[in-house]
Amino acid sequence: MEQETTEITERFAGIETHVFLIEGKMKTNRRKFLSSAIAASGLVAMTRTISAQSGDNRRRKYVDVHVHITQQWNERGELTARSLIRWMDVNEIEKAWVLPLISPEAWFYPITTEFVLEQTKPFRDRLIPFCIIDPRTEVFGGKNHFVDLLGRYKDAGARGFGEHKWGGAIDDPRNIQLIRACAEVGMPVLFHLDNVRNTDKPGLPGLERLLQAVPEATLIGHGPGWWASISGTATEKDLGGYPKGDVAPGGALDRLMAKYPNLYADLSAGSGHNAVRRDPQFGREFLIRNADQIMFGSDYLAEKQQVNQFGLFGEMKLPAKVQEKIFRGNANKIMSEP
């Protein structure tokens, strides 16, 4: 869309320039010149309207910290960058973080960093690409090798790391080494936590060990295990599902986010929606209490996918300052940090 608009604008802008050259070089009569100029101005105005309608740099309601673009695979259709932007325009999303998936536990086929970088390149004003490396990747220089790989992705345009969905413990030494490399190159890490990926125990002691091991890292939690931990009564079974019922105070999320200001929450997917919806009063208070560390996300990855977060926030009636932080402010703050 952006490229097509640019080409149209340049074409009609060229006509506009040519019309003005007519007056100086061809010395056409005044009436003909004015007719040409009016026609060209109309064409330029039309293209400016097209540009304003197609996307753009207008301020919108949301920054979405969790989306994917996908390729055609078996019976599933693809979700292209252009289709994603059209969906963003309909839903008042200004920018979106586009996350690859490569670990065998992450998705049923790999969505590589290279694919995400390539597909988002024409749309970097709207689509912010992330990169990913599995902690099991063989490296020859330890953390420094990871730093080198991440630096290459950063030079190619990657702004963050994730969606991190490897099949190991969140405090595994290999994972800690990789997260330390992310911190060194200045990439926030968006991780998925459940009973298969970035595994942990009730109360999230492994995540706290990671936070203590790499205090300089910016970590963003997502997934069933993360969001089940909103409740003080979360069980190991809950970490792999969508628990229902009232939320008990004393959950790991309140405790950890209060203690570690570099820990954020991604509200995307069924897990984020369920955590707030299961106990609406507690959920609303949780959002207000932790407004500086919570971010809007959808986990949009397929055409016509239903995203319940839009309706949820309409019902929450959050204070305007809280909405601004959750809907866009916190995400923009993270992306603006060196």
Protein Blocks (a to p, Z undefined) as FASTA:
>chain_A
ZZmmmmmmmmmmmmmmmmmmmmmmnopafklmmmmmmmmmmmmmmmmmmmmmngcjddcf
bdcfbdcddddehjbccddfklmmmmmmmnopabdcddddfbfklpmbdcdfklmmmmmm
mmmmmmccdddddfklccfkljmlmmmmmmmmmmnopabecdddbdbdfklfklmmmmmm
mmmnopacdddddfknopadehilmmmmmmmmmmmbccddedjklmmmmpfkbcfklmmm
ccedjddehiaklmmmmmmmkbccdfehjklmmmmmmmmmlmmmmmmmmmmmcccdekia
behiacfklmmmmmnopafklmmmmmmmmmmmmmmpZZ
